[in-house]
Every structure is written in C-alpha cells, then in structure tokens.
Amino acid sequence: MTEIDLSVIGLGYVGMPLAKEAVAAGLKVVGVDVDPAKVDALNAGRSYIDDLSDADLEHMLANGFSATLDETVLARSNTIVICVPTPLDEDHRPDLSAVEGATKAVARNLSKGTLVVLESTTWPGTTDEVARPLLETSGLVAGEDFHLAFSPERIDPGNPKFGLRNTPKVVGGFTPTCRDRATSFYGRFIEQVVPVSGTREAEMAKLLENTYRHVNIALVNEMAIFCDELGIDLWESIEAAATKPFGFQKFLPGPGVGGHCIPVDPSYLSYTVRKLGYPFRFVELAQEINERMPSYVVARVQRLLNRHKKPVNGAKVVMLGVTYKPDIADERETPALPVARALLELGADLSFADPYVKEWSVDGTPVPREEDLAEAVVGADVTLLMQQHSAFDLDMVEAKARLVLDTRGVLAEGERVERL
C-alpha cells in the first residue's frame, strides 16, 4: 500500500492551506472530512476557501492530493494533523465534539510511529487530557509508540502578506521527542518553527494571542461609545496615538468582533480559569463590551434617522458588507447578523450589498441583495457601512448616500455621514 506523508482531518480554512503548503513541499497529502459535499468539491477542483483558488487546487490535485471520507487512509499516514472546528455551545462552553470525533477516528486507525498533531484551538490541557486518552484506546502509548503534539493554527484569511509558510509556527510536544518530531515535520514547509516546552504552553500561546486582541478591541469599542457622547473624534485620537513609535499598538473600534478566533477563543480561556473556581474578569468584561456593539450600532442608526424625523420602522436600510473581514467571503460570527436581526425586529426595510456574498438570510429570512451599489445607496434612507470591501466605491457612497453610519471609520464625517 502507498505510504502517505500527511493526512489532514478537517478541510476548511485551516486544513486546506496546510495541505497546500505540504503538497508544494513535495509531500504526499490526503485530506479527510466527514462532509461529502466538501470532498466532492475538492476532488472536482472547486475551492470553497478564500485563500485557495481553483488554480491552486488543480495544482494540488495534479501533484497527488486527494480528499476522502474514508478514515482508513489514516492507517497509512506518517503524520496526521487534526484541523476541525472548536466552536462554543449554546451556553458559551467549549464544544470539543468535532475534536473528539476526529481523535477517535485516528485511534481506530493509528499505526506505530505516527505523529499526531492537534491544531484546533482549545483550552490548555486538551491535548493531554482529552486527545491522548482517546488515542491510547488504540493500545499504543503516546511518547513511546506514537508521537503527540499541539501546534496552534495562525491562519488569517485574506491576509496578503502572511500565510502559512511565512508565519512562525509554535509547536509543543507531549515529550521532548514528540516536540522534535513535530518541529522537524513543520520545518519541511514552514520558514520558522518555534518549539515550546509542552502542549499546554502551545495551547496557551494561541489563547493569549487572541485574548490580547479581544481585550484591546473592547477597550477602543468602549471608548468609541463615550467619546461620541463627549464629542471627541476617537478615530483621530487613535491615529495620533499610533504615531508613537513604541509602547502603543493601534486597534480600531467596530460593530462587533467576528471570525473564527476572537469571538470564540477567549471563552476557552475563561472556561479554563473558571474550572479553578474564579472568573477571568478581564475576558468576561471584554466579551460583554464587544457583544454590546451590534446593539449600539442599531441605536446609532435609530438616532441618525430620528435627527431627520424618520422612524426605523419602514425605513429603507442598506447594509454594505456582511462578512466579518474585508475582501473575503467568510461570514463566521459576523456582527452583521445581530445588527440585521435587531433592525428587522424594529421594522426596517433591510437589504444588503456584498460582492462576496450572493445570498444572505437572518434566522431563515432571506435579505434582498442589491446588485447596483449606487442605486441602492441613493434609494436608502440610511446606508450602514459594516465592512469596507475594496470593491465598494466609497467616494460614491460618501457623495450620493442620503445618510450614512460608518462603522469602520473610512469615510469623512459630514452633514450626512457619521462615524461610529
């Protein structure tokens, strides 16, 4: 049977860039997923990932990559990397069901000498306390019969400068030998590998990165609220502060946080701390502030309309950009959803414009899509700029829209334009 250098479990925003770089380095790579639609699309050369073009995928397929639903390929793999989602459940607790499912599949097919790496973001201790016992149901022992490591994903969808290859890769092993094996593996196609002493340190590094961003975004979001009441242009103050060449990093306010990391990862850390018997107050306060921002945006829309003697009920509102980041199609945890939900509840006549999203719905209710941006902003009572896609003609929006609430600070304030 053919030996496989790498099997990637979970063919999404994390798994596919990993597979792409490994294939480019000459590795024999197989992708494993439980979603037949994803497997069929990939094998047919159709990418559903922002950072992977159809041409990239065709190159991968031509160089031996394939996707499969068949977990038995794992038995022939030298290295297995788990890249499955780790969302929160309805009670904001970590949902490790996908990790557990993938790990059990590995255990059923684990061969002696295999390297198993978990990349899914999770609470410190997961690799040792959850993944290892499941893997050892195979009868093989971690650190003796197979190698086990954790390496946090650092994928930033749509980032034109930093991709998998040139973003340093943190690696922590269950044992020093496990760490060295994982470091050697990633060193085949990543420019800089950063080994740490254990899996918990690697798991914590990821949570620290995103909690840092979460807390600082919450800081400027709260400042945006009271600076509006104080009559201070916070956007100008931030740019002024950013001229300091040391001791300050620029964070910008916005309509809420989105994506697969910042709204979710700090809750994993808060969950871990709560198991010790006390709250992680910094994270929980930041969560409270950032989750408040969509309702604050809606309140500002109401205020803007009221100033022009118009109710929200029946007002035509067009939302520009419903993804969580500019210039990508990723809608995960987008703040546009709670904003739209609240506007619809208030009776707004809502539509959206987004070059990356062809269909969009709120709790099952389809939201009409505007095809002509200029026509949409001219006809709307208020234009709500949620995401500054480069495809948007912002000069035209500034010139032609009746009223604009700019949640991204990219338009010049004036009689008809307000910034968050």
N, C-alpha and C positions, 0 to 999 in steps of 0.2 A: 504493500500500500504506500501511496505517496506521503512523504512527511510534509507537514505544514509548519512553517516558521511561526506564524501568528494567527490565532483566531480572535476576532473582536466580537464580543457579545454586546449587542445594542448598537444599531446602525443609525444613529441620529447625529446631532450637532457635535458630539464628542467623538463617537466611534468612527465616523467616516473620514474626518481629517487625519485621524491616527492611521487608519488603513491606507489612506492616500500616500502619506509620507513613507510608510513602511514598504509599500509597493515600489515607490520611487527609489528606495534604497536597495531594491533587488530581492526583497523578502517574498516568499510565497504566503499570501494572505487570504483568509476566508472570513467572511462576515456572517454572523449568526444572529437571527432575530426571530421573534415569535409572531411578527406581523407579516402575513403573506403578501399584502399589497406592497410593503417596502421591499421585500425580497424580489418580487416580480419586477418592480420598477428599476431596481439597481441592475438586475441581470439583463434588462432590456435597454440599459444605457440612459435611463431617465433619472436625473438627480432631483431630490426634493430639499437639498441643503443649500443655504445661501453661499457658503464658502466652497462648494464643489460644483463646477459646471458640468454640463453633459460631456463636453470635450475631455475634462479631467477624468470623468468616469469611464469614457470609452478607452482612454489610455490605460486606466487601471485594469479594465477587462481584457485588453489586449496583452497585458503583462501578467495574466494569470489570476486576477482577483475574481472571486465569485461570492454570491450571497446564498444562504441556505437556511431552511427551517430545521434541518437535521442536526441535532446536537451531537450525534456520534462522531462528527468530524473532530470534536474536541479531543478525542482519544488519540488522535494522530498529530496533536499540536505540541510544539516545543514550548510555546508561550501562549497564555490565554489572558486577555485583558477584558475586564468587565466594565462596560460604559453605559449602564442602564440608568433610567431616571430615578431620582430620590426626591419626590415631592413631599408636601405636607398633607396630612389627612384633614378632615373637616374640623378637628379640634386643634389644628396647628401643631400636631405632633409629627415627628419623622415617620414617613411611610417607607419602610425598607422591603416591602413585598417583592418588588422587582429585583432587588439585590439578592434576597433570599432565594427567589426562583432561579435566578441565573447561577448562583453559587451551588444550589442543589443539582442543576444540570451539569455543572463542572464536576461535582463529586461523583456523579453517576458514570462519568467518562474519564476520570483522572488517571493519568499514567505516571509512573515513577520518573522523577527527574524534571517534571514540568514546572515552569514558572507561572504562577497565577498572580495577577495584579488587579487590584480594585482601584478604579479611577473615579467612581461615583462619589459625589460629595456626601459626607455623612458625619455623624458625631464621633469624637475621639474615642477609640476603643472598639469601633465596629469591626475592623479587620481581624482583631484578635478575639473579640468576644462573640461575634456573630458569624463572620465568614469562616474563620479557622475551624470551629467545631463542626460546622456543616461539611466542610471539605474533608475533615478527618473521619466522617462517616464512611468514606471510601476504604478505610482501613490503612490509609497512608498517613504518615505523621509529618506535619509542617516543620520545616527546618532540617528534617532528616531524609524523608522520602520525596518531598517536593518543596519548591521554593514559594514563599508567600510575601507579597509586598503591597504597599499602598503608594500611589502616585497621583496627587490631585490634578484633575484636568484644569487647564487655564485657557480654554477656548474663548475667544472674544469675537462672536460672529460679526462679519463685515469689517473687521479691522484690517486696513490696507497695509499696515506696517509690520504688525506682529502676528505670525501664525504659529503653528505647532513647532516647526523646525527651529525658529529663532527665539522662542520664548523659553527661558530656563525651566527645566523640569525637576521638580522636587521628588525625591524617592526615599521612602523609609521601608526597611525590611523587618520581617519578624525576627530574623537573626542577622548578624553581620554578613554571613554568606548569602542569605536571601537578598540583602541590600546590594551586595556586589554583583550578583547575577542580574538584578533588575537594572542597576546602573549600566552594566555592560550592554544589556538589550536596548535600552533607550538611546545609549550613546551611538548606536548604529545609524540613527537618522535624526537626532536632535543635537543641536550645536553645544549646549551646555546642560549638564545634568548635575543637580545639587543634592548630594546624599545627606540624609539626616539620620539621627541615631536609632529611630524606631518608627513604627507605623503611626503611633499616637502623635508624634511630633509632626509628621507629614499631614495627618488629618487636621490637626490644629492650625497648621500654616494656611490651609485653604480657608478655613473659617475666619481666621484673623484677617486675611486679605479682604474678604467681602464684608465683614463686620466693620472694619475701618471705613470702608466706603459708605456703608449703610448709615453709620453714626454721623459722618460728616455731611452727607446729603440731608439727613434730618436736621442738622444744625442750620444749614442755609435755607431749608424749607421753612423752619420756624421763624427765621429772621425775615424771610420774604413776607410772612403774614403781618408781623408787627411793623416792618419798615413801610409797608403800604399805608398803615394807619398813621405812621409818623411823617409820611410824606417824603421818605428817603428813597432815592433810586439805588436799591441794593445792587443791581447789575453793575452800575458804575463803580460802586464801592468795592465789589469783588474784583473788577478789572484793575482798580487802583492798588488793592492789596496784593494782587498777583504780580505786580512789578517788583516786589521784594524778592531778591534772588536766593533767599534762604528762609527756612522756618515757616513757609506757607505753601500749601498746595491748593489750587483752585478747584472748588466744587460749585456746581450751579443748581439753583432750585428748579423744580419742575412739577408736573401734575401728579406725581407719584412715582414709585420705582417699579420697574418691570424686569422681565427676563428670567432666566433660569437660576440666577445666583442670588442677587441682593434681596429680593423679597422672601427667599426661602432659607438660605444658608445660615443667617444669624439665628433663626429659630432652632436650628440643630444645636447651636452652641448654648442657647438659652435652655434648651431641653436638658443638656448635659449638666449645666450648673444647677438646675432645679432638682436634679437627682441627688445633689449634695445637701439639699434642704434649704436653699435660699435662692431668691430671684437674681437674675443678671439684669440689674436695673437699667444700665446704660442701653442695652439692646432692646429691652422691652419699651423703654421710653422712645427710642428711635423708631421702633415699629409703629407705635401709637401715632407719632407725628407724621410719618410717611404715609400711613394708611388714611390719615385725615385729609391729605392733599386733594384727592379727587372731589370730595365734598366741598372743599374750599374753592376749587376751580368752578364748580357749579354755582356756588354763592357769588362768585365774581361775575359770572355770566348773568345771573339774575340782577345784580347791581348795575351792570353795564346797560342792560335793557331797561331797567327802571329809570335810569337817568334820562332815557329817551322816551319815557312814558309808554313802555311796551311790557306786557307780561310775558313770562316764559311760555305759558300755556298758549299754544297756537303759533308761537314764533318759529320762523324757519331758521334752524341752526345747522350749519355745515361744519363737520369736523375734518380737519386736514391732518391726515396721518394717524393711523390706528395701530401701528406696530410699536414695539417698546423701544426700538432704536432707529435712527435714521438710516435710510438706504438699504434696509434688509426687509425680508418678509416675515420675520419672527414676531408672533403675536403673544408669546408666552407671558402671562402675568401682566399684560399691558394695562396701564392705568386708564386707557381709553375706554375699557369695558365698564368699570364702575362709574365713570363720568357719563357715558352714554345711558347707562341704566337709570341714573338719577334724573337726567334730562328728560328721558321718556316718561318717567313717573310724574314729572311736572307738566307733561303735556306738550313738550316741544315737538315740532315737526322736524325730525332729525334725518340728516343724510351724511354721507362721508365721501371723501376723495382720498385715494391712496393708490399710487402706481404699482405697489407690490401686493395689494390685496384685491382680488376680484370679487369676492363675496364675503359679507360680514354680517353676523347676527348677534343679537343681545338676548340671552336666555331663550333662544329658539325663535326670536322675532327678527326677520331679515331687515337690515337697514339699507335703504336705497343707496346705490353708488352713483356718484356724479362723474360723468365722462368728460365734461368740459369745465375745467377749473375756473376760467374767467366767468363763464355763465353762472356757475354755482355761487361764487362769492358776490357777484353783482345782485343775484336774486335772494341772497340770505339776509335775514335781519341781523344775524351775528355770525361771524366766522371764528371758529375756535381752532387756533393752530396748536395741535398736540405734538406734531413731530415734523422737524424741518428737513424733509427729504430734499435732496439736491435737485430733483426733478421739478419741484414746485417753483414757479416764478413768483418769488416773494415780493419783488418790486411791484408786480401787477397786483398782488393781494393788498399791499400797502396803499396802492393808488386807487383801487376800484372798490374794495370792500366797504360796505356801509359802516359796520362796526367790527372790530377785531379784538379778541383776547388772545394775546401771545404768551403761551406758557413756557416758551423756550428762550425768550429774550433776544430774538434775532431781528425784530422789526423796530423801527424808530417810533417812539411814543409820540402821539399827536392827539388831535381833537377826536379822531375816530379809532385810534389804536391805543390799547392799554397793555402793558406788560404785567405778568403775574407778580 
